[in-house]
């Protein structure tokens, strides 16, 4: 509304301003946004309110947002709302589904602006956008890390034919202060803080799985969105705190299959508060055992050549989950069905366009 | 010779003092050692003099060393000396062969002590030793990098069964100032300097190849020594500057097969001088084409289960090189034969002991 000043002319517009949504799952007032205001205010927020839908969530003035509570989710998805977790931050994936943008950044409400070693506030979103807009290099490791970073390049011995890289689908950011540890490690090392600022972004090589944390994560919704399902956690489920892990395993095998890249490293956020390790242990308990079988399963997943879209890959993956993991626990049978429901809901909310049908003609590698 | 002072009691002995040799290939006087004196003086040096054997190489006083020139190599290996490159720093691998120690650190004579961001001189050797003495984690990626580093650990979602890790065979260090670029990149970016200090060590995942640089490299000779052959380069050969790359591809597929780890990252050295890009282009020329076929070859190499020792793996690899790469150029036929000669020479100089026969009963993965 203010008159345009000379300064405004000089300032470049925020990158991807109209192409990116910020998704925040929450149960509380969002004062944490105050600290992010300089970086987030130009963007649209999608707030997914978890728990009691009658509670009012306060959002600081000046932010542009849509807020969805459980009633909204049910209204929009009908019986398919069953695939969206309740009383667990896994509900955030509903925000991915209803977004109309190409890119998503998702962040937890206990994450604040971190500082780099020079003391400068880190614009996490800007770094994620950089990561997403430049290629990944999953087929060969570059020892100087991201070859597209300023002052870096491919080193001697890096095959020239691989230097184009592949499109980046996911950018996984890290956390200073409270590290993302499991309950047993939290119990054993209650005072450990992450103080190591590692100035690097790197592509996770093809064929390698990683523990994807949903606290500080960005992705290209058009490239990988339908696989970013955070599973069934929380209320009525036997497990919690594996929502992002599940999504991470799924997206990685699908990115590997479709020739897309996954990056990890910068940006850091400041993770303020350790969650209660006893509560966490209760949530994680079964997962600690199950992951020993789930990970070999994902390490050996092979998707057929005719899976040329994310949706097709995901439906195929759901079949393999049902077939191979149901014997671990009946939960995986339910999860496999929810994976199908998720895709049905995704397609209902996001009817195919010419762009997405173009994608489904992509080449599988 | 000096009387033991109180201070000496307080100082811990240099790590692995009697178990590590420092291998330096050179054609010039070794003044560069002055800067390394505080870190290297306690260790034994193996200097491999390249080029004219009548030239005298000056080594600063106080260092304990053996120096081998071309005449020494011929005397020791006889006709098998043909597998050791001449007029190329690839000759350094002769030093690996004649060492009697468990660990090797090799460094180029244009590499100096770098400083960390706090301005402290980096003891590169000490960091390599740390890397080698703690396990690697090649089967799953840890997003906080080396889980064994101070203040770090495995993150949430890292399978507990994989947290033992595997023995580390190789530690690949990096370079500040002059980055290790190929000739085309040197020509295009003559002024680029590496100023990014990335405070991380990481395991290169199983199944992923990397460009291994021989400038600043350490390894466990008992675990992987016989595969650290730097090939046929320099005088009389159609190629140069691929010695360390060749070794890197070979050791990686063998480490993957035997369940051993390869790390990259810290420590940094200060690489002082860019080599001439025109000379380099002449040396690299064929390699730029060949690597496009060599890398897919190594990516698809499969070693049979009965290859349970490094030597057996290496002989098997030589057969596959002969079979699959000779069609790229007759050079690979010669190289495959040299690989066999190298193993013969290695076994002659290092007759099997109970320790190494124990190794050959190890389990292949």
Contacts between the chains, C-beta under 8 A, distances in Angstrom:
chain1	res1	chain2	res2	distance
A	117	B	117	6.8
A	140	B	208	7.4
A	140	B	209	5.8
A	140	B	210	7.1
A	140	B	211	7.7
A	140	B	295	6.9
A	141	B	204	5.5
A	141	B	208	5.3
A	141	B	209	6.9
A	141	B	210	3.9
A	141	B	211	7.8
A	141	B	264	7.6
A	142	B	210	7.9
A	142	B	211	7.7
A	143	B	172	6.8
A	143	B	174	6.5
A	143	B	180	7.9
A	143	B	210	6.0
A	143	B	211	6.2
A	143	B	213	7.1
A	143	B	264	5.4
A	144	B	174	7.1
A	144	B	179	6.3
A	144	B	194	6.7
A	144	B	196	7.7
A	145	B	196	7.9
A	145	B	198	6.2
A	149	B	196	7.5
A	151	B	192	6.6
A	151	B	193	7.4
A	151	B	194	6.9
A	151	B	195	6.1
A	151	B	196	6.2
A	152	B	179	7.8
A	152	B	194	7.4
A	152	B	196	6.7
A	153	B	179	7.2
A	153	B	181	6.5
A	153	B	185	5.6
A	153	B	189	6.6
A	153	B	192	6.9
A	154	B	185	6.9
A	155	B	179	6.7
A	155	B	180	5.2
A	155	B	181	6.4
A	155	B	182	7.7
A	155	B	211	5.3
A	155	B	213	7.2
A	156	B	180	5.0
A	156	B	181	5.8
A	156	B	182	4.3
A	156	B	185	7.7
A	156	B	211	6.2
A	156	B	213	7.0
A	156	B	241	6.9
A	156	B	245	7.4
A	156	B	284	7.9
A	157	B	182	7.1
A	157	B	211	3.1
A	157	B	212	7.7
A	157	B	213	7.8
A	157	B	242	7.3
A	157	B	244	7.9
A	157	B	245	4.2
A	157	B	248	7.4
A	157	B	291	6.9
A	158	B	182	7.7
A	158	B	211	5.6
A	159	B	291	5.3
A	159	B	292	5.7
A	159	B	295	5.2
A	160	B	184	7.9
A	160	B	288	6.7
A	160	B	292	7.3
A	161	B	292	5.4
A	172	B	143	6.8
A	174	B	143	6.5
A	174	B	144	7.1
A	179	B	144	6.3
A	179	B	152	7.8
A	179	B	153	7.2
A	179	B	155	6.7
A	180	B	143	7.9
A	180	B	155	5.1
A	180	B	156	5.0
A	181	B	153	6.5
A	181	B	155	6.4
A	181	B	156	5.8
A	182	B	155	7.7
A	182	B	156	4.3
A	182	B	157	7.1
A	182	B	158	7.7
A	184	B	160	7.9
A	185	B	153	5.6
A	185	B	154	6.9
A	185	B	156	7.7
A	189	B	153	6.6
A	192	B	151	6.6
A	192	B	153	6.9
A	193	B	151	7.5
A	194	B	144	6.7
A	194	B	151	6.9
A	194	B	152	7.4
A	195	B	151	6.1
A	196	B	144	7.7
A	196	B	145	7.9
A	196	B	149	7.5
A	196	B	151	6.1
A	196	B	152	6.7
A	196	B	199	5.8
A	196	B	200	7.7
A	197	B	199	7.0
A	198	B	145	6.2
A	198	B	198	6.0
A	198	B	199	5.4
A	198	B	200	4.5
A	199	B	196	5.8
A	199	B	197	7.0
A	199	B	198	5.4
A	199	B	199	7.3
A	200	B	196	7.7
A	200	B	198	4.5
A	200	B	200	6.3
A	204	B	141	5.6
A	204	B	205	7.9
A	205	B	204	7.9
A	205	B	205	5.2
A	205	B	207	7.3
A	205	B	208	4.0
A	206	B	207	8.0
A	206	B	208	7.6
A	207	B	205	7.3
A	207	B	206	7.9
A	207	B	207	4.7
A	207	B	208	7.2
A	208	B	140	7.4
A	208	B	141	5.2
A	208	B	205	4.0
A	208	B	206	7.6
A	208	B	207	7.2
A	208	B	208	6.7
A	209	B	140	5.8
A	209	B	141	6.9
A	210	B	140	7.1
A	210	B	141	3.9
A	210	B	142	7.9
A	210	B	143	6.0
A	211	B	140	7.7
A	211	B	141	7.8
A	211	B	142	7.7
A	211	B	143	6.2
A	211	B	155	5.3
A	211	B	156	6.2
A	211	B	157	3.1
A	211	B	158	5.6
A	212	B	157	7.7
A	213	B	143	7.1
A	213	B	155	7.2
A	213	B	156	7.0
A	213	B	157	7.7
A	241	B	156	6.9
A	242	B	157	7.3
A	244	B	157	7.9
A	245	B	156	7.5
A	245	B	157	4.2
A	248	B	157	7.4
A	264	B	141	7.6
A	264	B	143	5.4
A	284	B	156	7.9
A	288	B	160	6.7
A	291	B	157	6.9
A	291	B	159	5.3
A	292	B	159	5.7
A	292	B	160	7.3
A	292	B	161	5.4
A	295	B	140	6.9
A	295	B	159	5.2
